[in-house]
Amino acid sequence: IKKINFNRILNYSSAAWHLYRYGRKSKQTQNDTDIVEQKTHKSVLFLSKAGRFFTVGASGFLINYAVSFLLANVVSNVWYLHATLVGILVSITTNFVLNKVWTFEDRDFSFRHFIRQYLSFLILCSLGAVIQLSLVFVFVEYSHIQYGLSLIMAVCVASLGNFLLNKKLTFGEKIWE
């Protein structure tokens, strides 16, 4: 068992940050010692992908909000529920493309492959939304947990589920790599 020391923690954090920013191509820009260190830590790759996935999710939230708000209040007087639905679809679509290109580095844009992945992503995100709504309801109504805390817990569970299921089913990757 190797000792955990400050330098090891710093190297691990640096490798995770580098992978977060550059993905697989980071191996081309690092020296051989760093590459060996990365290969011995599958968790670094997992955490960097999870970080990218959740960063994309945060951008999706902003896109969802902006599109919904603009449609309902600025561009035209679209009914707020229709505006929200359009915002959700736009954010799911942008999240899919960003995750495909940046998080999972999948460059196969053949029509059939793209549509299969997009539909899988859409279904899994919809499942995540149902899980989130269900958990919020259960936490608030049956566990009597404050709504704000219930929402945070439900988003965490649904987001983690979305990441793991999309990693495995949509993009065909092993869970822990």
Steps between C-alpha positions, in 0.01 A plus 500: 500500500640835398510782748269791440695821518456855380690442172289195415179694570630792293593269209161327516317834504712630215430190291126527569500871403698430183263220400203721583627767263642290217355148522684216330716733295662612828718189475668656197602809695632339817825321566524123542501513882167683506348253252606202711356676806169557315474138389542382857215724613182413313321718750675805350346430161162423658502821706612713207215366286252548782626857542459571130154338498383715792657813349301433183193446718553842660526660157180317405326653799603849384393426141168358620432807712604748231295337222194454722515854636558658159213311338257572783591862564708664230477352150130424507233422751532124480312325783750434778453122489565490125800728549630269772457194280695666218769606751529142626529357147761758398704437815481121461616536140791730584592279797504197272728664242736643763518169686553309175787725390662613827410257779506171310710614201280311255567632150267260313239730348357253251126559482390162635750499787422861593123445504531176701713675760280810506184295558673300774619823664151651473336193655752479784470874574122465503535207740728716716235774505234251612732372773574854613130595515412178681774542757406862569139392554596213732750708697258791550171314547608187686835583658404862578834629379508868405444554125839665438693214656272246331571659163876493554495135605276401209714688247814328633347152473349563156820664366721217618257251346498698175879502489545130569220384268606728214865403544409132470195490271524808277877522454591134560772555757589301807368663815830539690725619220 
